[in-house]
């Protein structure tokens, strides 16, 4: 009986040890993917011709989104033409934003299918089907993105040809 309890205690310690050893790696991988998404967004906005002449491009996201923590690195980021990125958390009306990031945690706040003056970026698998403009993807530990070209043509934005070529579907869908 004593051996049985000893074996269980040892097994629990091994499982606990493995979990505590692997947890930082899982957290690190999540942080890395959040950082990658944030960097991609920062670079994508530089290749967009924005419809307004504003000096600030309003980037909105919700505090429960997976990149919210990383978005602080985007505050006041120069994006070309004397424009800077203004990060707005939890906007009351996201249609007043120029750019919105959606994920599975924040999609609940999206109350209309599309809006012609808001560039919508998402990492959700069905983002383009839902009418969003750009989908971020991680496949085989590599970040990529796709652009919903028909959406972009009907919106007030122009995407540079360089960005279109870099997208997964840029060579003709």
C-alpha positions, 0 to 999 in steps of 0.5 A: 500500500505504501508503494502505491501511494509513493508511486502516485506521489512520484507520478504527480511530481513528474507531471507537475514538473513537466507542466511547469517546465513547458508552461513558459515555452507555451507562453513564450510562443503565444507572446511571439505570435502576438508580437509578430501580428503587431509587427505585421500590422505596423508594416501593413499600415505603411502600405495603405493610402488612407482616405482622409488627410488626418495626421493620425490614423486611429487603430482600434482594438479591444482590451480582450484581444490577443494583441492588446498588450503588444499594441502599446509598441504602436502608439504614435508610430510614424507610418509615413507622410507625417502620419502617426498611428494612434492606438485606441482601446475599447472604442464605443463606435469602431466605425470612427476608427481607420483600422480595427483588429478583430480576433475570436475574443473581440469579434463580439463587438463587431456589429456590422459586416463591413464598413467602407472607411474602416480597414479590418484586420483579423487572425481568425480563420474565416476572416475573409469570409466574414468580410474583413480586409486582411487576414493574418495567418501562422502556418508552420511557424511562419507568419503570412497574410491574405488580402480580400482584394474585392473588399479593398476595391470597393472601400476607400483605401488603396493598397500598394502593389508591393503589399499585394505581391507580398500577400498569399493571394497577391498573384491573382486569387 
